[in-house]
Amino acid sequence: MKCSRNLQVTVMGLAVLITLFFISGACTGGEVSKHKQIRKEPVNAMAQIYYKEFADSRRSSSIDLGSSAKGELAWEKPLYDSTEEPFVPKVLLSGPGYLFAYSDSLLRAYSADGVRLWTEKTRFDSPIAVHEDKVYFRRAKDQINLLAARALDGAAIAGEIYLLNTLDHAYPILIEPVDDAFYALCRYQIGPQDGPPYMIAYKKEYSTKEYIWAAGMDDSPSMPPLLIPELDRLVVFGIRSTTVFNTMAKEDKEQVAHFDYPLEKLFASSADAQGNLYLTGLDKGSLVLLSLGLDGKENWRWTGTYRPQLMNVAFPPVIGKDGLICLVTGASLKGIKAGQVVFDFVADKEAVNYCTSLADGTLLVAAGKSLYRLDADGKQQFRVVLAETIVAPPVIGSDGSIYAVTTKSLVHID
């Protein structure tokens, strides 16, 4: 099972209180030097840092599976009972035979029939990642610098996995597993008398305490990083600029590109397998969807009206079939090719919040309590109205069934 195709994720990050320390600029492996402990302070910028749509490391919001569902509600099961605390997921995952939902501090696994299988308490707002047949997360009861893993069926995975130099001083905003190693990005906040914010990206093996490579940057992350495995590239977005790394570098970082942003403010990003970046943001008060190469050169741009009261700004551009990029603006779902709008879908009296692209070219769209399926031209195929608001992008199982999660229920649509 490949997480970038058959497992889907969305996660909402929230502000946290963290104490952070300075790392030496070299950061080329092994130990990283500490600075004195800095005061605790709220990091409000974290509110939009770790929004990860699906388990796709390129955040493309696309799934390499099709669906034959006709829009019939098969079942709807409660997420919690009267004896439990309310559980409102911000994430939904789907894999062969399993469903997963998690909030800021709780991860739950279900069978494909909606039966609850196992539960884990996680560290507040911890990144959660899926690769092959394992789920990776930071368990609440573990040491703060340990990464835990469980098999999809809940079986424990033996051994300790270390997040380097995390402790109480750094906040991991990316954990991205691959076959023999994993990538991480940690954010460090330096006090006003001690220098600017800092972040470090690194790659390490699961079983060691040493880096394969690491790169320190005098900047703070503005959006989640993008891993493009097809090209061996890691794209890190700072407040001022973007840095692209060769992920196959040995013992030291290898920076292959660095460029400033062409927009006044950034919202979200995604990438396709060919290395095209898609950024949303503001320029002169207008909403912009921008396509860039990994060298920072502009391919095309679309400009439209920004409606902040409606738009889920942290939701990334959705990569569809045949060059289609879908933009969730709140007021509608816009289908855009090479900077030109090819369709504009407006939901019935509801703001469009999420979109999922399927391998057959169709689109699943969540707007309030309604789930729509559109064809590749943006025309409605069906609509299912649920009892409560949908809180994450819809996903599909390996059999093509559609799953959605609301504020109270897990829903199966055939």
N, C-alpha and C positions, 0 to 999 in steps of 0.2 A: 504494500500500500504506500502511495506517495502522498505526503501531506499536502503538497502544493496542488494536488488535484482532487483527492477524495476526502479531504478533511477541511472544513471551513471554519473560520474564526472571526469574531468581532469583539473588541474589548474597549471599554471606556476608561481612560485614565482620570484620576482625581488628584487634587493638590495634596501633598503630604508634608509632614515636618521631618526634615532630615538634617543631620550634622555631617559636614563633608570636609575632606582634607585635600591638600595640594599634592599633585603627582609631578615628578620630574619630567621635563619636556622630552627626554629621550625615549623612555618607555619601550625599550626594545627587547624585553624579556625578563623572566625571573622576577626579582623584587622590584617594587616601585617605591621610591622614597616618600616618607610621610612629612607633612608639615604639622604645626601645632593645631589642636582642635579648635574649630571655629564655632561661633555661636549658632544655636538652632534658630531657624527662621522658616516661615511658610514659603514654599516655592510654588506660587500660583501659576507659573508658566507650565507646570506639569499637567495642568488640566487637559491639555490637548496633545500630550507627548505620545502616549501609548494607545493609540487607536489602531488596532490591527484587524483588518478585515480578512477573515478566513485564515487558513494556515498557509496561505500563499505568501512567500517571502518577498514577492514583488508587489504585494497589496493590490493585485489586479481586479479583485472581486469577481473573478471568473472561475468556473468549475468545468473540468474536462469530462463532464457527463451530461447526457440528455435526460429528458423526462417525458413520460407518456401520460402524466397525470391529466385528468379531465376537469379538475376543479371541484371535486366532491369531498366534503368533510368526513374523514374516516373515523377519527376519534379526537377527543380533547381531554387531557388529564391534568389535574391540579399539580402545581409545583410544590405545594406544602399543604399541611392540614391544620386544623384549628389548634393543635398542641404545639406547633412549631412557629418559629420566627418567620416573618415574610421573607421569601427568597425571590428576588427580582433579578434574573440574569441579564448580563450585558454582553453575553457571548453565547453562541450556539455552534456546536461542532457536530459533524456527522461522518461516521466511518462505517465500514462493513459490520453490521450487526449491533452497532453502538451509537448512542447519542450522548453528547456532553453539553452541559450548561454551566456557566460560572459567573459569579458576581465579583465584586472587589475582594472578597475574602472567603469565598466558598466555591468548590469545584464538585459537581455531581455528575455521575455517569448513569445512563439509562440504557435499557435494551431498546431495540428497534420498535418494540411494542409499547414503549413508554414506561416500563417497570424500572423503578430506581434500583441500581446495583451497588453503588458505593459512593462515599462522600469524603472529601478532604478539606480541612480548613487551611487556607493559604495565607501567606503574608499579604497584608493590605496592598492592593493594587499591584500585585506581582505579575510580571509577564508570564504567560503560560504558552508553551509551545508543544507542537506535536510533530513527531517524525517516525516514519515506519510504523511500528506497533507500540510506541511508547508515548506517554504524556509527561512533559517536563514542567516543573513548577517549584516554587519556594514554599515549603511546608511551614506553617505558623510555629510549630513546636521545635523546629530544627535550629541549629546555629544559623545566624543570619547570612553567612557566606557559603552555605551549602545549597546545592540544587538537587531536588528530589526527582525521582522518576517512578512511574507505575506503568505496567502493561495496560492495554486498553480494557482488559477484563478485570483490572484492579490488582493483579498480582504485584507484589513488591519487587523492585529491581535492586539487587544487592550492590554494595559498593558506595563510596562517597564521591560526589562530583562537586568540585570547588569552583565558586565564582571568585576570581582573584581580586584581592584588595577591595572587597565589598564592605564587610564589617558594618559599623554604624555610620560610615563616612561617605558612602556612595550609593546612588540609587540606580539599579539596573533598569534600563528602559528597553533593552532588546536581549532576548535569548533565542538564538536561531540554531537548532541542531542540524547537523549533516551526518553523513555515515560514520566518520571516524573522529569527529571533533564538533565543536560548536563555536558560534560567534556570539559576542556580547558587546553591548555599548553601555557604559556607566557614566552618569552625570555627577559632577562634583561642583559644589557651590563654594566659592571663596569669598570671604568677607571683604568689605570695601577697602580695608587697609592692607589687604594681602594679595591683591591682584584680581584679574578677571575670572569669570566662571571657566570651568575646565571640563573636558570629557575625554574618555579613552575608549577606543575601539580595539578589540583583540580577538584572536582565535586561539583556542587551546584544545588539547585532547581531554577526553572525559576523565581519565584516570590519573592525570598528573596535576602538579601545582605550578607548572611553568607555562609561559606563553609559547605558542608557535610564532606569532608576531603580535605586536601591539603598537598603536599609534596614539599619541596624545595631541590634543588640539586646544588652543586657547579660545574656546568658544562654548556655546551652550546649545543643545539640540533644539531645533524649532519644529521638527517633524520626525516621525519614526524613520529609521534608516531603511534602505531597500537592499536586499540581497538578490542579485541576478545570477543564479547558479549556471545558467546557460552560457554566460560570458565570464564567469569567475570574477564578478565585480561586486563591491560593497559601496553603496552610495550613502554618505553621511551628510545630513542637512544641519548646518549651524545657523545661528541668528543672522550672520552676514553673508555666508557663502556656502558652497557645496564642495565636498571633497570626495573623489572616487578612488578606491583602493583596489589593487589586484589581490584577490583573496588567496591565491596560490603562492604568495610570497613565503619565503622561508627565513625564519629567525629575525626578520626585520620587516617593517612596513614597506610597501611600495606604492607610492602615490602616483596615479596615472593621469589625474586631471584635477584642477581646482578652478572654480569660477564663481563670480558674484551673481547675485540674483537680479533678474531683469524686472522684478515686480516690487512694488512698495511694501506689500505684506503678503505672506504666504499662509495658505490654509491646509492643504493636503497634497499628497503625491502618490503616484504609482508608476510602474514601469512595465513594458512588454518584454518578451523574450529576446527581441532584437536590440534592446538597449535604448529604446526611446523612453524618455521621461515625460510624465504628464503632471503638471503642477496647476493647482488652483490658487487664486489669490486676488488681491486688489491692485489696481493701477488707476490713479486719478479718480478714485471713487467708483470705478466700474469693476464688475466681476470679470475675471480673466481665466480662461483655460489655455494653458501654454504647453506646446510640445517642444522638447529640447533633445538634442543628442547628448551622449555622455561626455562630450567635449564642451558642452554649454552652448552650442550654436542652436539658434532657434529654427525649428522646422515650420511651425505655423502657430497662430493664436486665434482664439475666438474671444470676443468682448461682448458683455451683456449687462443687464440690470442686476444689481446686488440688492437682495431683500433679506437683511440680517435677521428679521423677526421670524423668518420661515426656514432658512437654509441650515442644514446640518453641515457646518463648514469643515468638520473633521473627517467627513466621509470622502474617500479618495475617488478620483475619476475611475470609472468602470471600463475595463477593456473588453470589448465585444469582438465579434467576428468581422473579418474583412475590413479592418481599419476603422471600425465603429468605436467611438469613445462616448460613453454615456455620463452625463453630468447631472447629479441630483442638486437642483437649485432650491428645493422646497416648494416653490410655486408649480414646478413641473419637472419632468425628466426629459432632458434634451439629448437627442442623438446627434453626434457631431462627427463629420469626416473631413479631415484636412482643413479644419477651421470653418466649415460650413454646416449649418443646422440642416439635417435631413428629416428629422421628425421632432415633435414637441408634444409629449404626452402629459395631459393634465388629469389628475385624479378628481373624483367626485367630491368636492367640498372638503378635501383633506390635503395636508402638506405631504409631499413625497419625501420620505426619510431614508430609504435604503433601496438598493438595486443589486441583483445578482445576475451575471451573464452565464448562460449555459452553452454547452458544446454544440447544440443544434441551432444556435443563433437566437433562441428565444430569451426573454428577460423576465425575471421575477421581481416585482416591484412592491414594496411595502409602503403604505400611506395610511397613517392612523390605524384603524381597526381593519383595514381592507388589504387583501393580498391579490395582486393582479398578475396575470401572465400576458406578456406582449409577444408578438412575432418580431422578426428581425427588422420590420419596417415601423415598429412602434404601434401597431394596431392591437387592440385588446382582444385576447382569446377567451379569457374568463376572469371573473372576480369572485372572491370568497370573502364574506364579511364575518369577522370573528367577534366574540363577546367583549374582548379587551384590546388595548393598544398593542401593536407589534413593537417589540423593543430591540430587535436585532435583524440583520439581513436574513431572509429565508435561505434554507439550504436543501439539498436533496440527498437521499440515501443512494446506495449502490444499485438499488432496484428501480430508481427513478422517482420514488415517492418524494413529496415535498413536505418539509418540516418547518414549522415556525414556532417562535416562543413569544408569549405575550406577558403582560405584567403578572398574570396568575396561572397560566397554563402552557403546557407543551401540546402542540397541535400537529396532527398528521392529515395530509390532504392527498387523495388519490385522483 
